Amino acid sequence: MKNSQKRKAVVMIPTYNERENIEDLITEILALDMDLSVVVADDNSPDGTGAIVQKMAESDDRVHALIRKKRRGRGAGGIDGFKETLKYSPDFVVEMDGDFSHQPKHIPALLETCVDYDLVIGSRFVKGGKDQDRNLVRRIITFFVRSFIRHKFRIPVRDVSSGFRCFKREVLEEIDLDDLISVNPSIVLEILYKAHLLDFTIKEVPIEFIDRTRGKTKLNFLILLDTLIMALLFKKRYTKDNVKRSA
């Protein structure tokens, strides 16, 4: 048995309107031969995503539903979801999307690598990684946003916008979740940047990213613009001098 399989891990999934995907996704995650549980942080989805998770939780104590009715958004949901996972005292926390663009089959590699690193990123842009089925416009936007962020933040990571990640518990405890300012998807970069400033070790492992086939994407121009604006704000907010690990 591998080291990562001897340790407790919680998979955290922030959701909004994922009823077409969430039951199958959770079932596939729990079918992995590992000590896993799942926390779904749902923004009170009008399509009933949260109700599906609650029903699953009634028959499986590895499933936990957090229905959020205030301060909605990908960032706020992620923060609350992380706080919820820490209540279960995990060794590792895996973060992933609820639309199957992040495939459960990659979770074992993330966990195994996280034994030796503090933060492991499922990456489309390292050797062996793939970015499947995305149209040309989305690929071009991703390239320019990624290039801008890597230049501006100087983070030694190729897939800076990946939300498929594995953390040692200590990382989430040290970055101070209550201090984060992102409400929307910029939360992914904000957490990565703080982890980098805190000198946590970071490693990328290849994944195959597949664009969603069921449900509608939440990404649009306004969200992208908000992400870039927020990135500039927390780039100014956080420095090596004011982001430090607790003694």
C-alpha positions in Angstrom: 0.0 0.0 0.0 1.4 3.4 -1.0 2.0 6.1 1.6 -0.8 8.3 0.4 -3.3 5.5 0.7 -2.5 5.2 4.5 -3.5 8.8 5.1 -6.8 10.5 5.2 -7.8 12.8 2.3 -10.9 14.9 1.7 -11.9 16.0 -1.8 -13.5 19.5 -1.9 -15.8 20.4 -4.8 -17.3 23.9 -5.1 -20.5 23.7 -7.2 -23.2 25.7 -8.8 -25.8 24.1 -11.1 -24.0 20.7 -11.5 -26.9 18.3 -11.1 -26.0 16.6 -14.4 -22.5 15.7 -13.1 -22.3 15.7 -9.4 -23.7 12.2 -8.5 -21.6 10.4 -11.1 -18.5 12.4 -10.1 -18.8 11.6 -6.4 -19.5 8.0 -7.2 -16.4 7.8 -9.3 -14.3 9.5 -6.6 -15.4 7.1 -3.9 -14.8 4.1 -6.1 -11.1 4.8 -6.0 -9.3 2.4 -3.7 -8.2 5.1 -1.2 -9.3 6.6 2.1 -11.3 9.4 0.6 -14.3 11.5 1.6 -16.0 14.3 -0.3 -17.2 17.8 0.8 -19.4 19.6 -1.7 -19.7 23.4 -1.1 -22.8 24.2 -3.1 -24.0 27.8 -3.7 -27.6 26.8 -3.1 -27.9 25.8 -6.8 -31.4 26.4 -8.2 -31.1 23.2 -10.2 -31.0 21.1 -7.0 -27.3 20.1 -7.0 -27.2 20.5 -3.2 -30.2 18.3 -2.7 -28.6 15.5 -4.7 -25.5 15.7 -2.5 -27.6 15.8 0.7 -29.4 12.7 -0.4 -26.1 10.9 -1.1 -24.9 12.0 2.4 -27.8 10.3 4.0 -26.7 6.9 2.8 -22.9 7.4 2.8 -21.0 9.0 5.7 -18.1 9.8 3.4 -20.2 12.4 1.6 -20.8 15.9 3.2 -23.0 18.7 1.8 -22.3 22.3 2.6 -25.2 24.4 1.3 -24.2 28.1 1.1 -26.8 30.8 0.9 -24.7 33.9 1.5 -21.6 35.5 -0.1 -21.9 33.3 -3.2 -19.1 32.8 -5.8 -16.4 30.4 -6.7 -13.9 32.0 -4.4 -16.2 32.3 -1.4 -17.4 28.7 -2.0 -13.8 27.5 -2.1 -12.9 29.2 1.1 -15.9 27.8 3.0 -15.3 24.4 1.5 -11.7 24.4 2.7 -12.8 25.4 6.2 -15.3 22.6 6.2 -12.7 20.0 5.1 -10.4 21.0 7.9 -13.1 20.0 10.4 -12.4 16.4 9.4 -8.7 16.6 10.2 -7.4 15.3 6.9 -3.8 14.8 6.0 -4.5 16.0 2.4 -7.2 18.1 0.7 -7.9 17.7 -3.0 -9.6 20.5 -4.7 -11.4 19.9 -8.0 -14.3 21.2 -10.2 -17.6 19.5 -10.4 -18.1 19.2 -14.1 -15.7 16.3 -15.0 -13.1 18.6 -16.6 -11.0 17.3 -13.7 -11.1 13.6 -13.8 -11.0 11.5 -10.7 -8.5 9.1 -12.2 -5.8 11.7 -11.6 -6.4 11.9 -7.8 -4.1 9.0 -6.9 -1.1 10.7 -8.7 -1.9 14.0 -6.9 -2.0 12.3 -3.5 1.1 10.2 -4.1 3.1 13.2 -5.1 1.8 15.3 -2.2 3.6 13.0 0.2 6.8 14.7 -0.9 5.5 18.2 -1.7 3.3 20.7 0.1 1.1 21.6 -2.9 0.6 19.5 -6.0 -1.0 21.0 -9.1 -2.8 19.0 -11.8 -1.2 20.6 -14.9 -2.2 20.8 -18.5 1.0 22.3 -19.6 3.8 20.0 -18.4 5.0 17.0 -20.3 2.2 14.5 -20.5 -0.5 17.0 -19.8 -3.3 17.7 -22.2 -5.9 20.5 -22.7 -8.7 18.7 -24.7 -11.7 19.8 -26.7 -11.3 23.6 -26.1 -12.0 25.9 -29.0 -9.3 28.1 -30.5 -10.6 31.4 -28.8 -10.5 29.7 -25.3 -7.0 28.4 -26.0 -5.8 31.8 -27.1 -7.3 33.5 -24.0 -5.8 30.9 -21.7 -2.4 31.4 -23.3 -2.3 35.1 -22.8 -3.8 35.1 -19.3 -1.3 32.4 -18.3 1.6 34.3 -19.8 0.6 37.6 -18.1 0.2 35.9 -14.7 3.4 34.0 -14.9 5.3 37.2 -15.8 3.6 39.3 -13.2 3.7 36.9 -10.3 7.0 35.1 -11.0 5.5 31.8 -9.8 7.5 28.8 -11.0 4.3 27.0 -12.2 3.2 26.5 -15.8 -0.5 25.9 -15.1 -1.2 28.8 -12.8 -5.0 28.7 -13.3 -5.5 25.1 -12.5 -8.1 24.4 -9.9 -7.2 20.7 -9.7 -4.8 20.6 -6.7 -3.8 18.6 -3.7 -2.7 20.4 -0.4 -1.1 19.1 2.7 -3.4 20.3 5.5 -0.7 22.6 6.9 -0.8 24.7 3.7 -4.5 25.6 4.1 -3.9 26.3 7.8 -1.0 28.6 7.2 -2.4 30.7 4.3 -5.1 32.2 6.6 -8.3 31.4 4.8 -10.1 34.3 6.5 -7.6 36.8 5.0 -8.3 35.9 1.4 -10.1 38.5 -0.6 -11.2 36.7 -3.8 -14.9 35.9 -4.2 -14.7 34.5 -7.7 -12.2 32.3 -9.7 -9.2 34.5 -8.8 -9.2 32.5 -5.6 -7.2 29.8 -7.4 -4.3 32.2 -8.1 -4.6 34.0 -4.7 -4.1 30.7 -2.8 -1.2 29.7 -5.1 0.5 33.0 -4.7 0.3 33.0 -0.9 1.6 29.4 -0.8 4.5 30.5 -3.0 5.3 33.5 -0.8 5.2 31.2 2.2 7.9 29.0 0.5 5.7 25.9 0.4 7.1 23.3 -2.0 5.1 23.1 -5.2 5.0 20.4 -7.9 3.1 19.9 -11.1 1.9 16.5 -12.4 0.3 16.0 -15.8 -3.4 15.7 -16.2 -5.8 15.5 -19.2 -8.2 18.4 -18.9 -11.5 17.7 -20.8 -13.9 20.5 -21.4 -17.3 19.9 -19.9 -19.8 17.9 -21.9 -22.8 18.3 -19.6 -24.1 21.6 -18.2 -23.0 25.2 -19.0 -19.7 26.8 -18.4 -19.6 29.7 -15.9 -16.7 31.4 -17.5 -17.4 34.7 -19.3 -15.7 37.9 -20.1 -16.8 39.7 -16.9 -15.5 36.8 -14.7 -12.2 36.9 -16.6 -11.9 40.7 -16.2 -12.7 40.3 -12.5 -10.1 37.7 -12.1 -7.4 39.9 -13.6 -8.4 42.9 -11.5 -8.4 40.9 -8.3 -5.0 39.4 -9.3 -3.5 42.9 -9.4 -5.1 43.8 -6.1 -3.7 40.9 -4.2 -0.4 41.1 -6.0 -0.1 44.5 -4.3 -1.5 43.3 -1.0 0.8 40.3 -0.4 4.6 40.6 -0.1 7.3 38.4 1.5 7.4 40.9 4.4 3.7 40.6 5.3 3.0 37.0 4.5 4.7 34.8 7.0 4.2 31.4 8.5 3.0 31.2 12.1 5.8 30.6 14.6 
